[in-house]
Amino acid sequence: MSIFRVLLSIIFPPLAVIDKGCGSILIVTILTLCGWVPGVIGALVILNKSK
Protein backbone atom coordinates (compact mmCIF):
# COMPACT_ATOMS: atom_id res chain seq x y z
CA MET A 1 0.00 0.00 0.00
CA SER A 2 1.69 3.17 -1.18
CA ILE A 3 1.47 6.56 0.47
CA PHE A 4 -0.32 7.86 -2.64
CA ARG A 5 -3.09 5.28 -2.16
CA VAL A 6 -3.44 6.19 1.52
CA LEU A 7 -3.76 9.89 0.71
CA LEU A 8 -6.21 9.14 -2.07
CA SER A 9 -8.33 7.00 0.24
CA ILE A 10 -8.49 9.86 2.72
CA ILE A 11 -9.41 12.45 0.09
CA PHE A 12 -11.75 10.38 -2.12
CA PRO A 13 -12.17 6.75 -0.96
CA PRO A 14 -13.91 5.23 -4.04
CA LEU A 15 -11.13 6.37 -6.34
CA ALA A 16 -8.52 4.63 -4.19
CA VAL A 17 -10.10 1.19 -4.71
CA ILE A 18 -10.80 1.60 -8.44
CA ASP A 19 -8.60 -1.36 -9.45
CA LYS A 20 -9.95 -3.74 -6.79
CA GLY A 21 -13.16 -4.56 -8.65
CA CYS A 22 -16.73 -3.41 -9.00
CA GLY A 23 -17.85 -4.81 -5.64
CA SER A 24 -15.21 -2.93 -3.71
CA ILE A 25 -16.06 0.33 -5.46
CA LEU A 26 -19.75 -0.16 -4.70
CA ILE A 27 -19.17 -0.95 -1.03
CA VAL A 28 -16.83 2.00 -0.50
CA THR A 29 -19.19 4.34 -2.37
CA ILE A 30 -22.14 3.31 -0.19
CA LEU A 31 -20.04 3.71 2.95
CA THR A 32 -18.85 7.13 1.77
CA LEU A 33 -22.43 8.24 1.14
CA CYS A 34 -23.33 7.15 4.68
CA GLY A 35 -20.43 9.15 6.04
CA TRP A 36 -16.94 10.13 5.09
CA VAL A 37 -15.22 8.28 7.95
CA PRO A 38 -16.79 4.85 7.19
CA GLY A 39 -15.78 5.27 3.55
CA VAL A 40 -12.18 6.00 4.49
CA ILE A 41 -12.07 3.05 6.88
CA GLY A 42 -13.58 0.75 4.26
CA ALA A 43 -11.11 1.88 1.62
CA LEU A 44 -8.15 1.39 3.95
CA VAL A 45 -9.36 -2.08 4.91
CA ILE A 46 -9.78 -3.10 1.27
CA LEU A 47 -6.39 -1.68 0.34
CA ASN A 48 -4.72 -3.44 3.29
CA LYS A 49 -6.05 -6.89 2.32
CA SER A 50 -3.36 -9.11 0.92
CA LYS A 51 -4.12 -11.49 -1.94
C-alpha positions, 0 to 999 in steps of 0.5 A, a space after each residue: 500500500 503506497 502513500 499515494 493510495 493512503 492519501 487518495 483513500 483519505 481524500 476520495 475513498 472510491 477512487 482509491 479502490 478503483 482497481 480492486 473490482 466493481 464490488 469494492 467500489 460499490 461498497 466503498 461508495 455506499 459507505 462514503 455516502 453514509 459518512 466520510 469516515 466509514 468510507 475512508 475506513 472501508 477503503 483502507 481495509 480493502 487496500 490493506 487486504 493481501 491477496 
